[in-house]
Amino acid sequence: MSEAVWLRVDHWIEDTLLPPDPALASALAASDAAGLRAINVAPNQGKLLMLLAMIRGARRILEIGTLGGYSTIWLARALPEDGRLVTLEFDPHHAEVARANIAHAGLADRVEVRVGPARTTLAAMIAAGEAPFDFVFIDADKPGNPHYLEAALALSHPGTVIVADNVVRDGRAADPANTDESVVGIRRFMEMVAAEPRLVATAVQTVGSKGYDGFALALVV
C-alpha cells in the first residue's frame, strides 16, 4: 500500500462522514497564515477524539499541547454547555492563534488556554488541588510524555480516559536502537503505562494524511 492510497482513503472517509465545517476550516487557515506548523490531528482523528470524549460523557477535559486549537475545538464540542476544557500551550503566539480560533468556533465560554511550560502548569494545578479530569489528550513535546502521564494520573479519577498521540512515529518507537529523544520519551511513556496498575491500555497504529503513526488509549481503573 502506498501513501497515495492512505491519503485517498482519508479523503474518502472525510468526504463521507465529515461534512464541511467552516469553523474548523477557518482554524486551519488561520493557523497556516500565522506560520504554525501543520502538525494538527487529521480531521477524522479529531472527530475520533470528540466521539471518545462523548462516549466517556466527559464534563472536564485536559489537553496538553494546544497548537492552533484545532483538536481543542473537536474536544470542546464533546462537552455539555457547562463543561470545561483546559488546554496547555508553551508558545504565547500559538496560544493567541488558538484563542481566536476557539472564539470563532463559539467555544470560548468553555475553553481556557493556559500559557507556559506544561510541566510547570501541571505542577501548579496538582499543588492547587484542581478537580480531576474525565478525559486527557496528550499531544505535546514527546520527551515530556513520561512527565505528562504522571501529571495526568495525578489529575484523574477512576474512569478517566487518557489518549496520547504520535506513539509510533513511522515505526521508530519500536526500534530499541533508536536514541532520538522523542522516541525515547515515547518508549518510556509506553513502559510506564504498561507498569501502571491503575491503567488498562492499548495502542493502535494509524496511516493516512498524517503518514504512519499511532495513538495510545488508556483507562484509569
N, C-alpha and C positions, 0 to 999 in steps of 0.2 A: 504494500500500500504506500502511496506517495503522499507528500504533504498537500499536494493539489487535491487529492481525494478527501483528506481530512477537512480542508477548507471548504470544499463543495458541500460536504455533509453538514458542517456547522451552519453554512448559509441556508441550507435546506431546512434544518431544524428551526433556525431563527425566522425564516420566511413563513413556516407552517405554524409555529407555536408562539411567536413573539411579535405581535402587531406593532406597527410603527409607534414610537414613543418619543414625542418631541422633547420632553424634559431630559431623558437620558441622552438623546442625540445632541442636545444643546450642551450637556455636561461634557461629553467627549470633545465637541468642537471647541468649547471654551478652554478645556484643559490643553488641547493641542495649541491653540492660539497663545496660551500663556507659557508655552515651552515645556510643559510637563511630559515626561516620558510616557509612551503608550504601553504601560505595563499593568493597566487595569484588568480586571477579570473580563472574560468574554461575556457577551450578552446572555447566552444560555447558562453559563456558570453563575452569573449574577442572579438570574431567576431561580436557579437551584438554591442559592443561599436564602433567597426570600422564602421559598417553599419550605426549606428545612426549619427556618425560624417560625413560620406559620404552623407547621406540624408540631413543633415544640410548644406553641402557644406563648411565645416569648413576650414578656412585657418590659424587660430590661435587657439591652444588648450592648456588648462592649466590642468595639472594633479597634484593633491595634494596627495602625497603618491606614491613613486616610487617602493620600494622594489627592486626586481631584474630586473625591466624593462620589465616584460612580457606584462602587459597591455599597457605599453608605446609603445612597438613595434606594437601592434594591432592598437592603436590610430594613431601613426605616419604614418602607411600605408594608412590611410584615407586622408592624406594631399596631395595637389599638390606639385610639385617639389620645389616651392618657399614658401611652407607653413612652419610654425614654431610651435613646441611643447615645452613648458616649463614645466618641471616636478620637484617637490619639494620633497626632501628626507632629513630626520633628521640625519640618520646614515651614516657617511662617508664610512664605509665598504660596506653598501648596495649600495651607490652611485657609488663606484668603480666597483662593480659587474655589476650594471646596465649599466654603460657607456661601459663596454666591451661587454655586450650582445647587446646593441644598435648598437655599431660599427660593430659587427659580422653580424648583420642583414642588414647592409648597410644604416643605417639611421642616422648616426652621424651628417650629414650635416644639418639636420632639427630638431634635438632634443638638448635641453640644460638642463642638470641636475644641479639644484641649491641645495646646501647643507646647512642645518641649520634648526632651528625650523621654521616650516611653518608659524606660526603667525608672526614671525619677518620678514621673507622673504616677505610675503604678504603685511605687513605694508610698507615695503620699496618699493615694486612695486607700491602700491597705491600712496605713497608720491611722487614717481618719475613720476607719470602720465603715467605709462605704458599703451600702447594701449590695448583696450578691447579684450577679447577673444570670439570666436564664440561657443566654447564648453568647458565645465568644468567637470572634473571627480574627485569626492571627495572619497578617499579611504585611509584615514589615521587614526590616533587615534580618536575613536568615541567621547570621551569627548570634543574634539575640533571642532566637526561638526557645532555647532552654530556659532562659530567664522569663520569657513571656509565658511559658507553660506554668512555671511555678507561681507567677502572679495570677494567672487565670484560675488556677486551683484555689488560691487564697481568696479569690473574689467570686467563687462559685458555691453551689449547693447541690445536693443530690438531685439529678435531673438536668443539670446544666449540660448543654451541648457545646463542644469545642471543635471548631474547624480550623485547620491550618493549611494554607495554600502553598504551592510550589515545593512539594516534598520529594519530587522525583528528579527534576532538573535534567531532562534529556537522558535519564538513566545514571547520571553521575553519582547520585546519592547511594546507589547500590555498590559502588566501587570502593572497597576499603582502602585502596591505594591513593585515592583522590584526596589531597590535603587542602583543597580550596576552602577558605574559611566559611563560606556559605554552605558548602556540602558538609563540612564537619559539624556546623551548627545544626543542620537538619538531621544528621545521623544521631547526634547526641539527643536531640529532641525526641526522635523515634525510640531511642533506647530508654529514655525517661518515661515515655508513655507506656512502653511495654512493662517496665518495672513498677509502675504506679498502681497499687491495689485499688485505688478509687476510680480507676478508668477502665472502661471496656471500649476497645478501639479497633479500627481497621484503617487501611489506606487504599486508594483507588488511583490507578494510572489513567491519564486523560490524554487525548490527542485532539487537535482542532486548530482553530485560528491562532491560538497562542502556542502552537508547537506541541512538543511532547513533555508532559509534566504530570502532576497529580496532586491530590489533597488527602489529608488525614482527617478522620472523623472519629471523635471520642465522646463518650457519655460518662458523666460523673455519677457514680452509684453510691 
